[in-house]
Amino acid sequence: LNNCRIEQMGRPVDVYARPASRFVATFVGSPAMNILPVTVSGSGDRLNARLTDGSLVELPGTPANMDWRELGVRPESLTVVAEGNQTSATATVVERLGERTLVYARLADGTQVTAQDRGLSSVKPGDAVRLKFDTTA
């Protein structure tokens, strides 16, 4: 419900996995979904989303509909990795929750994101981190 208007109806798992609007994406789930501004391009069976910091995320799908300008990513689909050709960020807040750790980070362009790491994460505020997008979710 948003301003007395139903935004989306469905099974909770479906609403969580496939929100119908930006409002639903950021309202359902805790922490909220990351909404990242992107430029979309592609050919064949691949889409590419370029973040405003210059990072490139390869997405499954066809480039038939490339008119969207935001990418929604749940924190559990954005993970801290040790190395690789992924997105760079700086940890700003680290929230240890036992079985997992939430890492609130800032991309090079200042965009704030929430990512997930293992429970015994060694990440501290101020650390440089690499973030990997799980594009299968």
Rosetta constraint file for C-alpha pairs under 8 A:
AtomPair CA 1 CA 5 HARMONIC 5.28 0.50
AtomPair CA 1 CA 6 HARMONIC 4.50 0.50
AtomPair CA 1 CA 7 HARMONIC 5.79 0.50
AtomPair CA 1 CA 8 HARMONIC 7.88 0.50
AtomPair CA 2 CA 6 HARMONIC 6.35 0.50
AtomPair CA 2 CA 7 HARMONIC 6.43 0.50
AtomPair CA 2 CA 23 HARMONIC 7.73 0.50
AtomPair CA 7 CA 20 HARMONIC 7.35 0.50
AtomPair CA 7 CA 21 HARMONIC 7.23 0.50
AtomPair CA 7 CA 23 HARMONIC 7.91 0.50
AtomPair CA 7 CA 24 HARMONIC 6.93 0.50
AtomPair CA 8 CA 15 HARMONIC 7.20 0.50
AtomPair CA 8 CA 19 HARMONIC 7.56 0.50
AtomPair CA 8 CA 20 HARMONIC 6.29 0.50
AtomPair CA 8 CA 24 HARMONIC 7.37 0.50
AtomPair CA 9 CA 15 HARMONIC 7.28 0.50
AtomPair CA 10 CA 14 HARMONIC 6.39 0.50
AtomPair CA 10 CA 15 HARMONIC 6.05 0.50
AtomPair CA 11 CA 15 HARMONIC 6.24 0.50
AtomPair CA 12 CA 16 HARMONIC 6.08 0.50
AtomPair CA 13 CA 17 HARMONIC 6.09 0.50
AtomPair CA 14 CA 18 HARMONIC 5.69 0.50
AtomPair CA 14 CA 19 HARMONIC 7.59 0.50
AtomPair CA 15 CA 19 HARMONIC 5.06 0.50
AtomPair CA 15 CA 20 HARMONIC 7.54 0.50
AtomPair CA 15 CA 24 HARMONIC 7.76 0.50
AtomPair CA 15 CA 28 HARMONIC 7.81 0.50
AtomPair CA 16 CA 25 HARMONIC 7.28 0.50
AtomPair CA 16 CA 28 HARMONIC 6.23 0.50
AtomPair CA 16 CA 29 HARMONIC 6.87 0.50
AtomPair CA 19 CA 24 HARMONIC 5.55 0.50
AtomPair CA 19 CA 25 HARMONIC 5.20 0.50
AtomPair CA 20 CA 24 HARMONIC 6.58 0.50
AtomPair CA 20 CA 25 HARMONIC 7.51 0.50
AtomPair CA 21 CA 25 HARMONIC 6.24 0.50
AtomPair CA 22 CA 26 HARMONIC 6.31 0.50
AtomPair CA 23 CA 27 HARMONIC 5.93 0.50
AtomPair CA 24 CA 28 HARMONIC 5.77 0.50
AtomPair CA 25 CA 29 HARMONIC 7.90 0.50
AtomPair CA 25 CA 32 HARMONIC 7.26 0.50
AtomPair CA 25 CA 33 HARMONIC 5.88 0.50
AtomPair CA 25 CA 72 HARMONIC 7.42 0.50
AtomPair CA 26 CA 32 HARMONIC 4.89 0.50
AtomPair CA 26 CA 33 HARMONIC 5.21 0.50
AtomPair CA 26 CA 34 HARMONIC 7.61 0.50
AtomPair CA 27 CA 32 HARMONIC 6.52 0.50
AtomPair CA 28 CA 32 HARMONIC 6.85 0.50
AtomPair CA 29 CA 33 HARMONIC 7.23 0.50
AtomPair CA 31 CA 75 HARMONIC 7.16 0.50
AtomPair CA 31 CA 114 HARMONIC 7.68 0.50
AtomPair CA 32 CA 74 HARMONIC 7.15 0.50
AtomPair CA 32 CA 75 HARMONIC 7.65 0.50
AtomPair CA 33 CA 72 HARMONIC 6.23 0.50
AtomPair CA 33 CA 73 HARMONIC 5.61 0.50
AtomPair CA 33 CA 74 HARMONIC 4.50 0.50
AtomPair CA 33 CA 75 HARMONIC 6.40 0.50
AtomPair CA 34 CA 71 HARMONIC 7.92 0.50
AtomPair CA 34 CA 72 HARMONIC 5.56 0.50
AtomPair CA 34 CA 73 HARMONIC 5.04 0.50
AtomPair CA 34 CA 74 HARMONIC 5.96 0.50
AtomPair CA 34 CA 75 HARMONIC 6.86 0.50
AtomPair CA 34 CA 113 HARMONIC 5.86 0.50
AtomPair CA 34 CA 114 HARMONIC 6.66 0.50
AtomPair CA 35 CA 70 HARMONIC 6.30 0.50
AtomPair CA 35 CA 71 HARMONIC 5.68 0.50
AtomPair CA 35 CA 72 HARMONIC 4.62 0.50
AtomPair CA 35 CA 73 HARMONIC 6.55 0.50
AtomPair CA 36 CA 51 HARMONIC 7.01 0.50
AtomPair CA 36 CA 70 HARMONIC 5.36 0.50
AtomPair CA 36 CA 71 HARMONIC 5.07 0.50
AtomPair CA 36 CA 72 HARMONIC 6.37 0.50
AtomPair CA 36 CA 73 HARMONIC 7.87 0.50
AtomPair CA 36 CA 111 HARMONIC 7.73 0.50
AtomPair CA 37 CA 51 HARMONIC 6.26 0.50
AtomPair CA 37 CA 52 HARMONIC 6.49 0.50
AtomPair CA 37 CA 69 HARMONIC 5.87 0.50
AtomPair CA 37 CA 70 HARMONIC 4.46 0.50
AtomPair CA 37 CA 71 HARMONIC 6.37 0.50
AtomPair CA 38 CA 49 HARMONIC 5.68 0.50
AtomPair CA 38 CA 50 HARMONIC 5.24 0.50
AtomPair CA 38 CA 51 HARMONIC 4.66 0.50
AtomPair CA 38 CA 52 HARMONIC 6.21 0.50
AtomPair CA 38 CA 69 HARMONIC 5.28 0.50
AtomPair CA 38 CA 70 HARMONIC 5.37 0.50
AtomPair CA 38 CA 71 HARMONIC 6.48 0.50
AtomPair CA 39 CA 49 HARMONIC 5.61 0.50
AtomPair CA 39 CA 50 HARMONIC 5.14 0.50
AtomPair CA 39 CA 51 HARMONIC 6.74 0.50
AtomPair CA 39 CA 52 HARMONIC 7.88 0.50
AtomPair CA 39 CA 69 HARMONIC 6.05 0.50
AtomPair CA 40 CA 47 HARMONIC 6.94 0.50
AtomPair CA 40 CA 48 HARMONIC 5.65 0.50
AtomPair CA 40 CA 49 HARMONIC 4.61 0.50
AtomPair CA 40 CA 50 HARMONIC 6.41 0.50
AtomPair CA 40 CA 66 HARMONIC 5.98 0.50
AtomPair CA 40 CA 67 HARMONIC 7.79 0.50
AtomPair CA 40 CA 68 HARMONIC 7.54 0.50
AtomPair CA 40 CA 69 HARMONIC 7.07 0.50
AtomPair CA 41 CA 47 HARMONIC 5.91 0.50
AtomPair CA 41 CA 48 HARMONIC 5.22 0.50
AtomPair CA 41 CA 49 HARMONIC 6.60 0.50
AtomPair CA 41 CA 63 HARMONIC 6.99 0.50
AtomPair CA 41 CA 66 HARMONIC 6.88 0.50
AtomPair CA 42 CA 46 HARMONIC 5.72 0.50
AtomPair CA 42 CA 47 HARMONIC 4.37 0.50
AtomPair CA 42 CA 48 HARMONIC 5.51 0.50
AtomPair CA 42 CA 62 HARMONIC 7.50 0.50
AtomPair CA 42 CA 63 HARMONIC 5.39 0.50
AtomPair CA 43 CA 47 HARMONIC 6.76 0.50
AtomPair CA 43 CA 62 HARMONIC 7.17 0.50
AtomPair CA 43 CA 63 HARMONIC 6.05 0.50
AtomPair CA 44 CA 62 HARMONIC 6.50 0.50
AtomPair CA 44 CA 63 HARMONIC 7.32 0.50
AtomPair CA 45 CA 60 HARMONIC 6.97 0.50
AtomPair CA 45 CA 61 HARMONIC 5.61 0.50
AtomPair CA 45 CA 62 HARMONIC 4.70 0.50
AtomPair CA 45 CA 63 HARMONIC 7.20 0.50
AtomPair CA 46 CA 58 HARMONIC 6.95 0.50
AtomPair CA 46 CA 59 HARMONIC 6.13 0.50
AtomPair CA 46 CA 60 HARMONIC 5.44 0.50
AtomPair CA 46 CA 61 HARMONIC 5.55 0.50
AtomPair CA 46 CA 62 HARMONIC 5.66 0.50
AtomPair CA 46 CA 63 HARMONIC 6.89 0.50
AtomPair CA 47 CA 58 HARMONIC 5.95 0.50
AtomPair CA 47 CA 59 HARMONIC 5.02 0.50
AtomPair CA 47 CA 60 HARMONIC 6.20 0.50
AtomPair CA 47 CA 61 HARMONIC 6.13 0.50
AtomPair CA 47 CA 62 HARMONIC 6.20 0.50
AtomPair CA 47 CA 63 HARMONIC 5.74 0.50
AtomPair CA 48 CA 56 HARMONIC 6.59 0.50
AtomPair CA 48 CA 57 HARMONIC 5.73 0.50
AtomPair CA 48 CA 58 HARMONIC 4.65 0.50
AtomPair CA 48 CA 59 HARMONIC 5.89 0.50
AtomPair CA 49 CA 56 HARMONIC 5.76 0.50
AtomPair CA 49 CA 57 HARMONIC 5.11 0.50
AtomPair CA 49 CA 58 HARMONIC 6.38 0.50
AtomPair CA 49 CA 59 HARMONIC 7.22 0.50
AtomPair CA 49 CA 71 HARMONIC 7.85 0.50
AtomPair CA 50 CA 54 HARMONIC 5.98 0.50
AtomPair CA 50 CA 55 HARMONIC 5.66 0.50
AtomPair CA 50 CA 56 HARMONIC 4.48 0.50
AtomPair CA 50 CA 57 HARMONIC 6.27 0.50
AtomPair CA 51 CA 55 HARMONIC 5.26 0.50
AtomPair CA 51 CA 56 HARMONIC 6.31 0.50
AtomPair CA 51 CA 57 HARMONIC 7.69 0.50
AtomPair CA 52 CA 109 HARMONIC 6.72 0.50
AtomPair CA 53 CA 107 HARMONIC 6.75 0.50
AtomPair CA 53 CA 108 HARMONIC 5.67 0.50
AtomPair CA 53 CA 109 HARMONIC 5.02 0.50
AtomPair CA 55 CA 86 HARMONIC 7.43 0.50
AtomPair CA 55 CA 87 HARMONIC 5.77 0.50
AtomPair CA 56 CA 87 HARMONIC 7.96 0.50
AtomPair CA 57 CA 133 HARMONIC 7.18 0.50
AtomPair CA 58 CA 135 HARMONIC 7.48 0.50
AtomPair CA 59 CA 135 HARMONIC 5.81 0.50
AtomPair CA 60 CA 135 HARMONIC 7.02 0.50
AtomPair CA 60 CA 136 HARMONIC 7.61 0.50
AtomPair CA 73 CA 77 HARMONIC 6.28 0.50
AtomPair CA 73 CA 78 HARMONIC 6.92 0.50
AtomPair CA 74 CA 78 HARMONIC 6.80 0.50
AtomPair CA 75 CA 79 HARMONIC 7.37 0.50
AtomPair CA 75 CA 102 HARMONIC 7.93 0.50
AtomPair CA 75 CA 113 HARMONIC 7.97 0.50
AtomPair CA 75 CA 114 HARMONIC 5.36 0.50
AtomPair CA 75 CA 115 HARMONIC 4.57 0.50
AtomPair CA 75 CA 116 HARMONIC 5.77 0.50
AtomPair CA 76 CA 115 HARMONIC 6.51 0.50
AtomPair CA 76 CA 116 HARMONIC 5.46 0.50
AtomPair CA 77 CA 115 HARMONIC 7.57 0.50
AtomPair CA 77 CA 116 HARMONIC 7.73 0.50
AtomPair CA 77 CA 132 HARMONIC 7.98 0.50
AtomPair CA 77 CA 133 HARMONIC 5.89 0.50
AtomPair CA 77 CA 134 HARMONIC 4.88 0.50
AtomPair CA 77 CA 135 HARMONIC 7.47 0.50
AtomPair CA 77 CA 137 HARMONIC 6.82 0.50
AtomPair CA 78 CA 114 HARMONIC 7.57 0.50
AtomPair CA 78 CA 115 HARMONIC 4.92 0.50
AtomPair CA 78 CA 116 HARMONIC 6.27 0.50
AtomPair CA 78 CA 131 HARMONIC 6.26 0.50
AtomPair CA 78 CA 132 HARMONIC 5.54 0.50
AtomPair CA 78 CA 133 HARMONIC 4.75 0.50
AtomPair CA 78 CA 134 HARMONIC 6.23 0.50
AtomPair CA 79 CA 115 HARMONIC 5.29 0.50
AtomPair CA 79 CA 116 HARMONIC 4.83 0.50
AtomPair CA 79 CA 117 HARMONIC 5.77 0.50
AtomPair CA 79 CA 131 HARMONIC 5.42 0.50
AtomPair CA 79 CA 132 HARMONIC 5.25 0.50
AtomPair CA 79 CA 133 HARMONIC 6.71 0.50
AtomPair CA 79 CA 134 HARMONIC 7.77 0.50
AtomPair CA 80 CA 115 HARMONIC 6.69 0.50
AtomPair CA 80 CA 116 HARMONIC 6.30 0.50
AtomPair CA 80 CA 117 HARMONIC 5.33 0.50
AtomPair CA 80 CA 129 HARMONIC 6.60 0.50
AtomPair CA 80 CA 130 HARMONIC 5.71 0.50
AtomPair CA 80 CA 131 HARMONIC 4.70 0.50
AtomPair CA 80 CA 132 HARMONIC 6.36 0.50
AtomPair CA 81 CA 129 HARMONIC 7.46 0.50
AtomPair CA 81 CA 130 HARMONIC 5.51 0.50
AtomPair CA 81 CA 131 HARMONIC 5.89 0.50
AtomPair CA 81 CA 132 HARMONIC 6.45 0.50
AtomPair CA 82 CA 129 HARMONIC 7.78 0.50
AtomPair CA 82 CA 130 HARMONIC 6.66 0.50
AtomPair CA 83 CA 130 HARMONIC 6.46 0.50
AtomPair CA 84 CA 130 HARMONIC 7.49 0.50
AtomPair CA 86 CA 130 HARMONIC 6.05 0.50
AtomPair CA 86 CA 131 HARMONIC 5.82 0.50
AtomPair CA 86 CA 132 HARMONIC 5.53 0.50
AtomPair CA 86 CA 133 HARMONIC 7.93 0.50
AtomPair CA 87 CA 107 HARMONIC 7.83 0.50
AtomPair CA 87 CA 130 HARMONIC 5.59 0.50
AtomPair CA 87 CA 131 HARMONIC 5.09 0.50
AtomPair CA 87 CA 132 HARMONIC 6.61 0.50
AtomPair CA 88 CA 107 HARMONIC 6.40 0.50
AtomPair CA 88 CA 108 HARMONIC 7.12 0.50
AtomPair CA 88 CA 128 HARMONIC 7.13 0.50
AtomPair CA 88 CA 129 HARMONIC 5.92 0.50
AtomPair CA 88 CA 130 HARMONIC 4.76 0.50
AtomPair CA 88 CA 131 HARMONIC 6.28 0.50
AtomPair CA 89 CA 105 HARMONIC 5.95 0.50
AtomPair CA 89 CA 106 HARMONIC 5.34 0.50
AtomPair CA 89 CA 107 HARMONIC 4.41 0.50
AtomPair CA 89 CA 108 HARMONIC 6.23 0.50
AtomPair CA 89 CA 128 HARMONIC 5.84 0.50
AtomPair CA 89 CA 129 HARMONIC 5.32 0.50
AtomPair CA 89 CA 130 HARMONIC 6.30 0.50
AtomPair CA 89 CA 131 HARMONIC 7.24 0.50
AtomPair CA 90 CA 105 HARMONIC 5.25 0.50
AtomPair CA 90 CA 106 HARMONIC 5.27 0.50
AtomPair CA 90 CA 107 HARMONIC 6.59 0.50
AtomPair CA 90 CA 108 HARMONIC 7.96 0.50
AtomPair CA 90 CA 125 HARMONIC 7.71 0.50
AtomPair CA 90 CA 126 HARMONIC 5.91 0.50
AtomPair CA 90 CA 127 HARMONIC 5.65 0.50
AtomPair CA 90 CA 128 HARMONIC 4.54 0.50
AtomPair CA 90 CA 129 HARMONIC 5.82 0.50
AtomPair CA 91 CA 103 HARMONIC 6.30 0.50
AtomPair CA 91 CA 104 HARMONIC 5.85 0.50
AtomPair CA 91 CA 105 HARMONIC 4.18 0.50
AtomPair CA 91 CA 106 HARMONIC 6.52 0.50
AtomPair CA 91 CA 123 HARMONIC 7.53 0.50
AtomPair CA 91 CA 124 HARMONIC 6.78 0.50
AtomPair CA 91 CA 125 HARMONIC 4.93 0.50
AtomPair CA 91 CA 126 HARMONIC 5.25 0.50
AtomPair CA 91 CA 127 HARMONIC 5.42 0.50
AtomPair CA 91 CA 128 HARMONIC 6.38 0.50
AtomPair CA 91 CA 129 HARMONIC 6.66 0.50
AtomPair CA 92 CA 103 HARMONIC 7.56 0.50
AtomPair CA 92 CA 104 HARMONIC 5.65 0.50
AtomPair CA 92 CA 105 HARMONIC 5.13 0.50
AtomPair CA 92 CA 106 HARMONIC 6.83 0.50
AtomPair CA 92 CA 125 HARMONIC 4.75 0.50
AtomPair CA 92 CA 126 HARMONIC 5.87 0.50
AtomPair CA 93 CA 103 HARMONIC 6.09 0.50
AtomPair CA 93 CA 104 HARMONIC 5.05 0.50
AtomPair CA 93 CA 105 HARMONIC 6.94 0.50
AtomPair CA 93 CA 124 HARMONIC 7.59 0.50
AtomPair CA 93 CA 125 HARMONIC 5.34 0.50
AtomPair CA 94 CA 101 HARMONIC 6.99 0.50
AtomPair CA 94 CA 102 HARMONIC 5.94 0.50
AtomPair CA 94 CA 103 HARMONIC 4.76 0.50
AtomPair CA 94 CA 104 HARMONIC 6.25 0.50
AtomPair CA 94 CA 123 HARMONIC 7.17 0.50
AtomPair CA 94 CA 124 HARMONIC 6.30 0.50
AtomPair CA 94 CA 125 HARMONIC 6.23 0.50
AtomPair CA 95 CA 101 HARMONIC 5.63 0.50
AtomPair CA 95 CA 102 HARMONIC 5.04 0.50
AtomPair CA 95 CA 103 HARMONIC 6.40 0.50
AtomPair CA 96 CA 100 HARMONIC 6.60 0.50
AtomPair CA 96 CA 101 HARMONIC 4.45 0.50
AtomPair CA 96 CA 102 HARMONIC 6.43 0.50
AtomPair CA 96 CA 119 HARMONIC 6.73 0.50
AtomPair CA 96 CA 120 HARMONIC 7.99 0.50
AtomPair CA 97 CA 101 HARMONIC 5.50 0.50
AtomPair CA 97 CA 102 HARMONIC 7.48 0.50
AtomPair CA 97 CA 119 HARMONIC 6.85 0.50
AtomPair CA 98 CA 119 HARMONIC 5.28 0.50
AtomPair CA 98 CA 120 HARMONIC 7.62 0.50
AtomPair CA 99 CA 118 HARMONIC 6.81 0.50
AtomPair CA 99 CA 119 HARMONIC 4.40 0.50
AtomPair CA 99 CA 120 HARMONIC 7.77 0.50
AtomPair CA 100 CA 116 HARMONIC 6.85 0.50
AtomPair CA 100 CA 117 HARMONIC 5.94 0.50
AtomPair CA 100 CA 118 HARMONIC 4.79 0.50
AtomPair CA 100 CA 119 HARMONIC 3.74 0.50
AtomPair CA 100 CA 120 HARMONIC 7.41 0.50
AtomPair CA 101 CA 116 HARMONIC 5.77 0.50
AtomPair CA 101 CA 117 HARMONIC 4.99 0.50
AtomPair CA 101 CA 118 HARMONIC 5.73 0.50
AtomPair CA 101 CA 119 HARMONIC 5.09 0.50
AtomPair CA 101 CA 120 HARMONIC 7.41 0.50
AtomPair CA 101 CA 121 HARMONIC 6.51 0.50
AtomPair CA 102 CA 114 HARMONIC 6.71 0.50
AtomPair CA 102 CA 115 HARMONIC 5.81 0.50
AtomPair CA 102 CA 116 HARMONIC 4.73 0.50
AtomPair CA 102 CA 117 HARMONIC 6.23 0.50
AtomPair CA 103 CA 114 HARMONIC 5.74 0.50
AtomPair CA 103 CA 115 HARMONIC 5.13 0.50
AtomPair CA 103 CA 116 HARMONIC 5.90 0.50
AtomPair CA 103 CA 117 HARMONIC 6.95 0.50
AtomPair CA 103 CA 123 HARMONIC 7.91 0.50
AtomPair CA 104 CA 112 HARMONIC 7.16 0.50
AtomPair CA 104 CA 113 HARMONIC 5.84 0.50
AtomPair CA 104 CA 114 HARMONIC 4.48 0.50
AtomPair CA 104 CA 115 HARMONIC 6.32 0.50
AtomPair CA 105 CA 112 HARMONIC 5.75 0.50
AtomPair CA 105 CA 113 HARMONIC 5.37 0.50
AtomPair CA 105 CA 114 HARMONIC 6.22 0.50
AtomPair CA 105 CA 115 HARMONIC 7.51 0.50
AtomPair CA 106 CA 110 HARMONIC 5.43 0.50
AtomPair CA 106 CA 111 HARMONIC 5.51 0.50
AtomPair CA 106 CA 112 HARMONIC 4.57 0.50
AtomPair CA 106 CA 113 HARMONIC 6.25 0.50
AtomPair CA 107 CA 111 HARMONIC 5.21 0.50
AtomPair CA 107 CA 112 HARMONIC 6.42 0.50
AtomPair CA 107 CA 113 HARMONIC 7.49 0.50
AtomPair CA 115 CA 131 HARMONIC 7.46 0.50
AtomPair CA 117 CA 121 HARMONIC 6.18 0.50
AtomPair CA 123 CA 127 HARMONIC 6.40 0.50
AtomPair CA 123 CA 129 HARMONIC 7.87 0.50
